[in-house]
Amino acid sequence: MEMRFPAWLTRPPKRLAELKQTPWHQQVILLLGIFLLFSVFGFYNDLIRGGTGPYLVILTYAFLSGATAVAFATVVMRLPLYYLTPLIVLQYFSNRLYGAFGHFLIRFFSLQPVPPNEGISFAAVSILFVVNASYICFVRYMRYTAKVSFRLRNELELAHAIQKTLVPVLSRRIASFEIYGISQPSEKVGGDLVDALQLRDGDTVAYLADIAGHGLPAGILMGMLKTSTRTALRDHACGEGAATLSLLMDRLNSVLPEVKEEHMFATLTALRLNQDGQVFYGMAASPPILHWRAAEKTIVKYEQEQFPLGLLPVQSFPAYPLFMEANDVLLIATDGVIEVCSAGGVEFGDSALNTLFAAEAGASLPSLASSILEAVGGYGKQLDDQTLLLVRRRDDEALSLD
């Protein structure tokens, strides 16, 4: 029967994964520092025994101590952890093995004990030398990592600035509607996108997209998605009514596979908001749209089973009409909002979001968004990008004041 090891034994620890990206010559410097530092045990062992060991034997002990430490470090840095098993066994018997090898060297080379004064002096000077040499190696390695860290920090700050440019807070009043959107990335750069664009006929398309994953790769693909979306919507042949959204999703689904990694994809919820008050929606594997009906004070949920964008050659992405009355509100949230977990591992979930939405639906859209994000932030640690898109149908009194 084939033996299977647990997954955590067959891969290096995540906290050391970045070492595999370090250039080999820098890893050599780090390993040399480890070798020199742990070689101290060979000289220290001679000190506590009176400094009488032959020089060749003591240098051999020092070499073996350092080499063992390098072997442990190499396994932890670059190999599955089950390779530690023979090293642990070897370390357990190291004193006996080192002693046997030392006696062999003494007999083979006819080595004689060293006078204590000379031996102690040799061991002390050797310890001083290897400790200082290891310090130099570690400082060189830390200087390299500090340079890399500084460069990455600058690049992330630049990426964060680009992120804020690509995904600013969205606040817009148009004919019949008020739109508000906000995105909080879990890192400096996120993959969520909320945007709105006025079409050539005066109608508006507002949409929320979520790139699978987060961080810089998702942020890059998010920028491409925004560019592709705006290009498609500015086309004269972008369709009318629900057809606009279907055509948009079809185009994105055909374009994304050419500019992304194989495992990446995007979810999307798009709304067409017409000047005459008509609303259409299209969804691609995204969380439900929550519709607060102000007159009935109830919430209606719109869901649609569909594949995400950029993953499979889907034949069509349907879109549908959605009827909104005065003061109705639509809420669209990404998974990062709904799936936040408490310390006990319980998700925030649709139910809590519905309850909060119903309680705050009458507030201004910025205030409603702030209440949701504050509640989610207090519920658990943010591990994914959190983005909201809110749309309110304006009443006749508000329209008359414009």
Residue pairs with C-beta under 8 A, 6 or more apart in sequence:
5 80
5 82
8 81
9 80
9 81
9 82
10 80
10 81
10 82
11 80
11 81
12 20
12 76
12 77
12 78
12 79
12 80
12 81
13 76
13 81
16 76
16 77
19 27
19 77
19 78
20 77
20 78
22 30
22 144
22 145
26 141
26 144
27 77
29 137
29 140
29 141
29 144
30 73
30 137
30 138
30 141
31 70
31 73
31 74
32 134
32 137
33 134
33 135
33 136
33 137
33 138
33 141
34 66
34 69
34 70
34 73
34 134
35 66
35 67
35 69
35 70
35 134
36 66
36 130
36 131
36 133
36 134
36 137
37 66
37 69
37 130
37 131
37 134
38 65
38 66
38 68
38 69
38 70
39 62
39 63
39 65
39 66
39 130
40 62
40 65
40 127
40 130
40 131
41 61
41 62
41 65
42 58
42 59
42 60
42 61
42 62
42 63
42 64
42 65
42 66
43 58
43 61
43 62
43 123
43 124
43 126
43 127
43 130
44 123
44 127
45 58
45 61
46 52
46 53
46 58
46 61
46 119
46 123
47 120
47 123
47 124
47 127
50 116
50 119
50 120
51 114
51 116
51 117
51 118
51 119
51 120
51 121
51 122
51 123
52 113
52 114
52 115
52 116
52 119
53 61
53 102
53 113
53 114
53 119
54 105
54 106
54 111
54 112
54 113
54 114
55 114
55 122
56 105
56 109
56 111
57 102
57 105
57 106
57 111
58 119
58 122
58 123
58 126
60 101
60 102
60 105
61 98
61 102
62 126
62 130
64 94
64 98
64 101
68 87
68 90
68 91
68 94
71 87
72 84
72 87
75 81
75 83
75 84
75 87
76 84
90 97
105 111
114 122
156 188
156 189
156 216
157 188
159 188
159 189
159 216
159 219
160 188
160 189
162 189
162 219
162 223
163 185
163 188
163 189
163 190
163 219
166 193
166 222
166 223
166 226
167 183
167 190
167 192
167 193
167 194
167 195
167 222
169 180
169 181
169 182
170 179
170 180
170 181
170 182
170 194
170 195
170 196
170 206
170 389
171 179
171 180
171 181
171 365
171 366
172 178
172 179
172 180
172 196
172 204
173 179
173 394
173 402
174 198
174 204
174 273
174 275
175 202
175 275
175 399
176 273
176 274
176 275
176 276
176 277
176 393
176 394
176 399
177 204
177 273
177 391
177 392
177 393
177 394
178 365
178 391
178 392
178 394
179 196
179 204
179 206
179 273
179 365
179 389
179 390
179 391
180 365
180 366
180 368
180 369
180 388
180 389
180 390
180 391
181 194
181 195
181 196
181 206
181 208
181 387
181 388
181 389
181 390
182 194
182 369
182 373
182 387
182 388
183 190
183 192
183 193
183 194
183 385
183 386
183 387
183 388
184 190
184 373
184 382
184 385
184 386
184 387
185 191
185 192
185 214
185 219
185 385
186 214
186 336
186 382
186 383
186 384
186 385
186 386
187 214
187 215
189 214
189 215
189 216
189 218
189 219
190 214
190 215
190 218
190 219
190 222
190 385
191 210
191 211
191 212
191 213
191 214
191 215
191 217
191 218
191 219
191 221
191 222
191 385
192 208
192 209
192 210
192 211
192 222
192 334
192 336
192 385
192 386
192 387
193 207
193 208
193 209
193 210
193 211
193 222
193 225
193 226
193 387
194 206
194 207
194 208
194 209
194 387
194 388
194 389
195 206
195 207
195 226
195 229
195 230
196 204
196 205
196 206
196 207
197 204
197 205
197 229
197 230
197 233
197 234
198 204
199 205
199 233
199 238
199 244
200 234
200 236
202 275
203 272
203 273
203 274
203 275
204 272
204 273
205 233
205 244
205 245
205 248
205 270
205 271
205 272
205 273
206 270
206 271
206 273
206 389
206 391
207 229
207 268
207 269
207 270
207 271
207 389
208 268
208 269
208 270
208 286
208 332
208 334
208 387
208 388
208 389
209 222
209 225
209 229
209 266
209 267
209 268
209 269
210 266
210 267
210 268
210 286
210 334
210 335
210 336
210 385
210 387
211 218
211 219
211 221
211 222
211 225
211 264
211 265
211 266
212 218
212 263
212 264
212 265
212 266
212 267
212 308
213 264
214 384
214 385
217 261
217 264
218 264
218 385
221 256
221 259
221 260
221 264
221 266
224 256
224 259
224 260
225 252
225 256
225 266
228 251
228 252
228 255
228 256
229 248
229 252
232 238
232 247
232 248
232 251
232 252
233 244
233 248
237 247
238 244
238 247
238 248
239 246
239 247
241 272
241 274
241 278
241 280
241 321
242 272
242 280
242 282
242 318
242 319
242 320
242 321
243 319
244 272
244 280
244 319
245 270
245 271
245 272
245 280
245 281
245 282
245 317
245 319
246 282
246 316
246 317
246 318
246 319
248 270
248 282
249 268
249 270
249 282
249 284
249 309
249 317
249 319
250 316
250 317
252 266
252 268
252 309
252 310
253 284
253 309
253 310
253 313
253 314
253 317
255 310
256 265
256 266
256 309
256 310
257 310
257 311
260 310
264 310
265 285
265 308
265 309
265 310
265 311
266 284
266 308
266 309
266 310
267 284
267 285
267 286
267 308
267 309
267 334
268 282
268 283
268 284
268 286
268 308
268 309
269 281
269 282
269 283
269 284
269 286
269 287
269 289
269 332
269 389
270 281
270 282
270 283
270 319
271 279
271 280
271 281
271 322
271 330
271 389
271 391
272 278
272 279
272 280
272 281
272 319
273 279
273 391
274 280
277 324
277 393
278 321
279 321
279 322
279 323
279 324
279 330
279 391
279 393
280 319
280 320
280 321
280 322
281 289
281 302
281 319
281 320
281 322
282 317
282 318
282 319
282 320
283 289
283 302
283 303
283 304
283 306
284 306
284 307
284 308
284 309
284 317
285 306
285 307
285 308
285 309
286 332
286 334
287 332
287 333
287 334
287 335
287 338
288 301
288 302
288 303
288 350
289 301
289 302
289 303
289 322
289 330
289 331
289 332
290 299
290 300
290 301
290 330
290 331
290 332
290 333
290 353
290 354
290 357
291 299
291 300
291 301
291 302
291 322
291 324
291 328
291 329
291 330
291 331
292 298
292 299
292 328
292 329
292 330
292 331
292 357
292 358
292 361
293 299
293 300
293 325
293 328
294 325
294 326
294 327
294 328
294 329
294 361
294 362
295 325
297 358
299 354
299 357
299 358
301 350
302 322
304 318
304 320
306 314
306 317
307 314
322 330
324 330
324 393
325 393
326 393
326 394
326 395
326 396
327 362
327 392
327 393
327 394
327 395
328 392
328 393
329 357
329 361
329 365
329 368
329 390
329 391
329 392
329 393
330 389
330 390
330 391
330 392
331 353
331 357
331 368
331 388
331 389
331 390
332 388
332 389
332 390
333 353
333 372
333 386
333 387
333 388
333 389
334 384
334 385
334 386
334 387
334 388
335 384
336 382
336 383
336 384
336 385
336 386
336 387
337 348
337 353
337 372
337 373
337 376
337 386
337 387
337 388
338 347
338 348
338 349
338 350
338 353
339 347
339 348
339 384
340 347
340 348
340 376
340 379
340 380
340 381
340 382
340 383
340 386
341 347
341 348
341 380
341 381
341 383
342 348
342 379
342 380
343 380
348 375
348 376
348 379
348 380
352 375
352 379
353 372
356 371
356 372
356 375
357 368
357 372
360 367
360 368
360 371
360 372
361 368
363 371
365 390
365 392
368 390
369 388
369 390
372 388
373 386
373 388
376 382
376 386
